[in-house]
């Protein structure tokens, strides 16, 4: 489990490509290294990945076919940075919201509006995911726990404060960028349950 409170950014330093498979290596911030072991979970742009190699501060992760298909990690190149978060431990403060690290879809940025001390970013949602996103609900964007500003015409907005802009790669986001989306799992479960019950009643 993750909290959506990004702990730093890591630079991609190496990529090894195979058929429908990729191993990438990132240089983790020093603060995230203590106690890190093979098999540990680290979120990259909100995607839960497993540590497969450690060489000092350079840590390797394997990306399977589904990860490459469903997330923005397959498009990364050496020199790019990712938001990173170590898995939450029992007793940790949950400053964001509970996140699984299982990305539901990707979404493009359609507008970025900067005002003093604030940034408003708007995203276009794929049709199947729109039903899970509500005004003032929780959402994970590249691993960052955020509150939805508004939802309209298949798009939604979030408002980013200077701390978020400084600590995450959203500080350098631009129109056309593709981000990973994880919806609040409780909201998803409720919507799916209501739809199933209504469908059963309609067919009864």
Helices and strands as residue ranges (DSSP letters): E 8-18, E 21-27, G 30-32, E 41-44, E 47-55, E 58-63, H 65-70, G 73-75, E 81-86, E 105-115, E 118-124, G 127-132, E 138-141, E 144-152, E 155-161, H 162-167, G 169-172, E 178-183, H 185-203
